[in-house]
Amino acid sequence: ANTTLARMHGFENTVDLLANMRDLGFEAYGSNSDRQELLRQLLLSPRGVSMEVMMRRRNGEPFLAVINASLQHDAAGNPCYIDGAVADITERKRSEAALREKTALLEAQVNATLDGIHVVDDNRKRLLINRRMVLRPLMCLNDFTAKVAAGDFGAAIQCPLRAELAAFGENLRQMV
């Protein structure tokens, strides 16, 4: 235990932590099964483990932590102690959840708009395309077809996809 770990759990220092925490599996972890799983994983993995676990502060408040640890052995090969680091990732997880929520809201707004939206990066890699943009060529084709069928060739030529649709329109006109 070190001062950072002690403070993470709500203690002033390691002496305070060691003096007041009687049952590590019950008091430090959100559940004893998390600690048991960590120990099991450490026994199975000689290279160490990285595991997200629910932990508890001195006042009982839960917090999410990631533990990166390895089991150290003595000269005879017997497990001796756990070496590792614990990081409180509660704020990071809250931020990630808020970002997911805002992203979902933005996607809903983008898909609800009547405009076609297509966002690309500097390399022209597609980052976002909404449903309206996907359907736009089909809508334009339908509009173009209706205008050609009605004999309104001037309006049909103003269609944004006129170059791609010109041959189709000519064939359609010949069929009508």
GIFENWO-V281401 format. One record per backbone hydrogen bond with DSSP energy under -0.5 kcal/mol. CO is the residue of the C=O (numbers start at 1). NH is the residue of the N-H. If there is no record, write none. Layout:
CO:NH / CO:NH
This chain:
2:6 / 3:7 / 4:8 / 5:9 / 6:11 / 7:10 / 9:58 / 13:17 / 14:18 / 15:19 / 16:20 / 17:21 / 20:22 / 22:24 / 23:26 / 23:27 / 24:28 / 24:29 / 28:56 / 31:34 / 31:35 / 32:36 / 33:37 / 34:38 / 35:39 / 36:40 / 37:41 / 38:42 / 39:43 / 40:44 / 41:45 / 44:46 / 45:48 / 49:69 / 51:67 / 53:65 / 54:30 / 54:31 / 55:63 / 57:60 / 61:57 / 63:55 / 64:89 / 64:90 / 65:53 / 66:68 / 66:87 / 67:51 / 67:69 / 68:85 / 69:49 / 70:72 / 70:83 / 72:80 / 72:81 / 74:77 / 78:74 / 81:72 / 81:83 / 83:70 / 85:68 / 87:66 / 87:89 / 89:93 / 90:94 / 91:95 / 92:96 / 93:97 / 94:98 / 95:99 / 96:100 / 97:101 / 98:102 / 99:103 / 100:104 / 101:105 / 102:106 / 103:107 / 104:108 / 105:109 / 106:110 / 107:111 / 108:112 / 109:113 / 117:130 / 119:127 / 119:128 / 121:124 / 125:121 / 128:119 / 130:134 / 131:135 / 132:136 / 133:137 / 135:139 / 136:140 / 137:141 / 138:142 / 139:143 / 140:144 / 141:145 / 142:146 / 143:147 / 144:148 / 145:149 / 146:150 / 147:152 / 148:151 / 151:153 / 152:156 / 153:157 / 154:158 / 155:158 / 156:159 / 159:162 / 161:165 / 162:166 / 165:169 / 166:170 / 167:171 / 168:172 / 169:173 / 170:174 / 171:175 / 172:176
